[in-house]
């Protein structure tokens, strides 16, 4: 190992023409004898004058130069390992490969396409290719070979110690382990993993070209890549042209009936995913099933009278314990079954099961109590043949409840705190691989009503605070395609603030960092509806709720969460016919 340093060249300015210093010049400068009064040929002192600042600097440079030469000689005489590790680092630390960032394209058009892509991400993690962030998933028409099924495409940012070719080998190994068989170039495949970018490197090899040569012409690659790195240059030779620029320059479709690309959000395998950017998509109706005695609007309605009393007593006695509670009675289960059948027959495509009221002033129950309320309902729904096409959501802010509910058959975790009330929630959701609804709220259900001041404006503040929660979910490992957003009507918002949300839903849907994500709105029977309509009883706020549901559909909501399923399903059908075409 060699060490070198460019030699220092000082310059003398004895005359108007600069000349390099010689060794004699440096020596004379050391004694301040650099004026024409000192003769180097006779070594006779003819006159003395103080050294100039340039002369002093030249001598200082000369001393550093000679010290550098000595240091270089010393370094060359030492063993290489001593040079590398003498600063306290171990040989293991110094030998550790550098972590590199790469961007991988994800694609599938065979089988359960989303499941294939998620399995590929897990395989990458298992092989030390750490998936840091993902784009949304985009459903696209096939390109090049047209006689095949629609693709699901996305991209992910990974960290790896592998160089480009070993990384390619690892990705092809994953494809092979998942049953990929390449019969036709650009043909149907259950999984496709391509290296798009690797650091800022350019690779030209018979097996691999980086950047991927077809990025610029593929919308299904540019859209997910623009979600991750919109302001990154693709070509180091043209650093002014960014990913977003290439996307903006794509030509429009040649035919007028081509639907723009849309994101895809899976709910459950047997249910059609949400397509948040399709203009003609149907609005989904989520039925509220509060199996609680104290919810603000329907507390105790879905429980027989005796069960309501039993649960109220249990909540009072077991707030501090997590001990198992008695199983529900047959009368309770029969009543619950009838309610679920009514929801499904009325048009519900999702059922949201809640066992802990978030109304202000209601007591917090124990984990055991919350589980005793939600698990029987979830298990019952999942056992009903008529509910095979229905997605189940669990309304909880506790990770332990979410995990048990998913194990019992829930598909979605609906967290009113977006992970703020339980630090384990987002990592748990990431590990479970389920879809999560992140709602905007401040504080706790007990304090949120006092936290409704937004000096920067309600919509910008709400959007930025939700974007922070999306980033937190992604940091915890939640895939972006598994995220639904909820503006949290009535949670840290009062009165006209809820109307402002309804008026500005299109703006929220287009907010930078939130584009392409589906939205859930829950305005049903809320107090602002009662205040405006003059209806004090929440159960009588059907017409006011209908107006807010219509506004939600017009504003682009993908899911409306309602109590009055029969009536609101009809409202949604009419609103879809008007606004979704």
Residue, then its C-alpha position, 0 to 999 in steps of 0.5 A: x500500500x502506498x501513500x503519496x501527496x502532491x508536492x507543495x510548490x511555493x512561489x517567490x515574488x522577488x520580481x514581477x515574474x514569479x519563479x519557483x523557490x529553490x532549496x536555497x530560496x527556502x533556506x534563505x527565507x528561513x533566516x529572513x535573507x531573501x532580499x536582493x541585499x543577500x548574495x547566495x553566490x558569495x555568502x556575503x551579507x550586504x544588507x538585511x530586511x525583515x521577511x515578507x508575509x509571502x516569504x514566511x508562508x513559503x518557509x512554513x510550506x517548506x517545513x510542512x513539505x519536509x514533515x510530510x516526506x518524513x511521515x510518508x517514509x514512516x508510513x511506508x515502513x509499517x505493515x498495511x494492517x497496522x495502518x488500517x486498524x491502529x485508530x482503534x477499529x477492529x479488522x472485522x469492522x474495517x473489512x465489513x462490506x459497504x452498504x449500498x442502495x439499489x432500486x428494484x422493480x417488482x412485477x407479477x401477472x400470474x396467480x395471486x399477484x400481490x401475494x407473489x410480490x409480498x413473498x418476493x419482498x420477504x425473500x429479499x429480507x431473508x437473504x440480507x437484501x433489506x427492503x427499506x421502502x416500497x412504492x404503491x402497487x400499480x395495475x397495468x396493461x401488458x406491454x410488448x406481448x399483449x396476449x396475457x393478463x394485467x400486471x401488478x407493478x411496483x418498486x422498492x428501495x433496498x440496502x445491500x452489501x452485494x455488488x451489482x452482479x451478485x445482487x442480480x444472482x440473488x434476485x434470480x435465485x428468488x425468482x427461481x425459488x418462487x417457481x419462475x419459468x421464463x418461456x417467452x421474453x416479456x411474457x407472463x410470469x408469477x414474479x419479476x425482479x429487475x435492478x433499476x438503479x444501483x447507487x449512482x453507478x453505470x453497469x454495462x455487462x452482457x447480463x446486466x445494464x444499469x440504469x435499466x435501459x427501458x426505464x424511460x419508456x415504461x410508465x409502469x416503472x416510472x410511476x412507482x419510481x417517482x413515488x420513491x425518488x422523483x428528484x433523482x437523475x437517471x443518467x449521470x451524464x444528464x443530471x438535470x433530467x430527473x425521474x419525474x421529468x421522464x414521467x412527465x414526458x411520456x406520450x399520452x395514450x394513443x386511444x381515448x378509452x384507455x384508463x389511466x394507471x391506478x394504484x391497487x390496495x389489497x383488502x383480502x384475497x377474495x375481495x377486489x382491491x381498492x383502485x384509488x385513481x380509477x374514476x369509475x371505481x365503486x365506493x365501498x360501504x363499511x358497516x360499523x359493528x360496535x360490540x360495546x355498551x358505551x359507544x356514542x351512537x350505538x352503544x349496546x345496540x348490538x348486544x342483548x340487554x343481559x349481555x350489555x349489563x354483563x359487559x358493563x360490569x366486566x369493564x368496570x371490574x377488569x380495567x386493570x387486568x388482562x385475565x380471560x373473561x367468560x365466553x359470549x352467550x348463545x343469545x348474544x351470538x344469535x343476535x350478532x349473526x342477525x345484525x351481520x346478515x342485515x349488514x351484508x344484505x344491505x350492501x356492506x362490503x366491509x365490517x368494522x368491529x370495535x370493542x373499545x369506545x373512543x367517545x370522549x369520557x368513556x373509560x378504557x377497558x382492559x386488553x382482555x375485555x376488548x378481546x372478549x368483545x371483538x374476537x367472537x364477532x370476527x370469528x362469527x363473521x369469518x364462519x358465515x358463508x355469506x360473508x366470504x366476499x366481506x373484508x373485516x376491519x378491527x377498530x383498535x389502537x392496541x397492537x395485542x388486540x390487532x394481532x389476535x384479531x388478524x389471527x381470528x380472521x380480520x383483514x384490516x387494522x383500523x387505528x384511530x391513532x395511526x400508531x401513536x397510542x401504542x409504539x408496537x402497533x406499526x411494527x406489528x402490522x408490518x410483521x402481520x402483512x395486513x392492510x392498515x388504516x391510519x387516521x389523523x388524531x391528536x392526543x387521546x380520545x379523552x384530550x383530543x377535543x381540546x387539541x383542535x387549533x391549527x395555526x398553519x391551516x387545517x388542511x395543510x397541517x392535517x396532510x403533513x401530520x398524516x404524511x408523518x404517520x405514513x413515513x413512520x409506518x414505512x419506517x416500521x416496515x409497512x408496505x405503502x400499498x397496504x396503507x389507507x388514510x382517514x382524515x379523522x372527522x370529529x377527532x381533534x376537529x370540531x364544527x366547521x372544521x369537519x365541513x372543511x375536510x369534506x370541501x377539500x378532499x380533492x386537495x388532500x388526495x393530491x397532497x405531495x406524499x399522499x397521492x395514490x393512497x385510498x381514503x376512508x371517511x367516517x362522518x356517520x351520526x357525528x355531533x357536527x351533523x346534529x348541530x347543523x341539522x338540529x337533531x340531538x339524538x345521534x340515531x336520528x341523524x340519517x338525512x344529515x349523514x346522507x348529505x355528508x356521504x354524498x359529499x365524501x363520494x364527490x370528494x373521492x372517498x374510497x370507503x365510507x364508514x356508516x351506521x345506517x347501512x341500508x340507507x347509506x348504501x343506497x346513497x352511495x349507489x346514487x352518488x356513484x352514478x352521479x360522480x363516478x363515471 
